[in-house]
């Protein structure tokens, strides 16, 4: 159920960005050129920029950039 809520929120954010990009092109009387289509396609993927740091933080120290110091590694095994 939580996954469905996240997917709906993601799709809603992407749809709002696509609507803003479409309205911006309509106001400027632009046609659907390659840059406008690329901008609309980018609207589908920009929320990943926000999600990736959250996923990285939720994954914990398994995917940390720096190695875990030896003194902390021993303590982690005990818990």
C-alpha positions in Angstrom: 0.0 0.0 0.0 2.8 2.4 0.8 4.4 1.7 -2.6 1.2 2.7 -4.3 1.2 6.0 -2.4 4.8 6.7 -3.4 4.1 5.9 -7.0 1.0 8.2 -7.1 3.1 11.0 -5.4 5.9 10.5 -8.0 3.5 10.5 -10.9 1.7 13.6 -9.5 5.0 15.5 -9.2 6.0 14.5 -12.7 2.6 15.4 -14.1 2.8 18.9 -12.5 6.2 19.5 -14.1 5.0 18.3 -17.5 2.0 20.6 -17.3 4.2 23.6 -16.4 6.6 22.8 -19.2 3.7 22.4 -21.7 2.1 25.7 -20.6 5.5 27.4 -20.9 5.8 26.3 -24.5 2.2 27.2 -25.2 2.7 30.7 -23.9 5.9 31.2 -25.9 4.2 29.7 -29.1 6.9 27.1 -29.4 6.3 24.0 -31.5 7.3 20.5 -30.3 10.9 20.6 -31.2 13.6 18.3 -29.9 14.5 20.5 -26.9 10.9 20.7 -25.8 10.3 17.0 -26.1 13.6 16.4 -24.2 12.3 18.7 -21.5 9.0 16.9 -21.3 10.9 13.6 -21.1 13.1 15.0 -18.3 10.0 15.7 -16.3 9.5 12.0 -16.0 12.9 11.4 -14.4 13.7 14.5 -12.3 12.0 13.2 -9.1 14.7 10.5 -9.1 17.2 13.2 -8.2 15.2 13.6 -5.0 14.6 9.9 -4.4 18.2 8.6 -4.8 19.6 10.4 -1.7 16.7 9.1 0.3 17.3 5.6 -0.9 21.0 5.9 -0.2 20.3 7.1 3.3 17.8 4.4 4.0 20.2 1.7 2.8 22.5 2.5 5.7 26.2 1.8 6.0 26.2 -1.1 3.5 26.5 1.4 0.7 28.5 4.1 2.4 31.2 5.7 0.4 33.8 5.4 3.2 34.8 2.1 4.8 33.6 1.5 8.4 36.4 2.0 10.9 37.6 -1.2 12.7 36.5 0.1 16.1 33.0 0.6 14.9 32.8 -2.6 12.9 33.4 -4.7 16.1 30.7 -2.8 18.0 28.3 -3.3 15.1 28.8 -7.1 15.2 27.8 -7.2 18.9 24.4 -5.6 18.3 
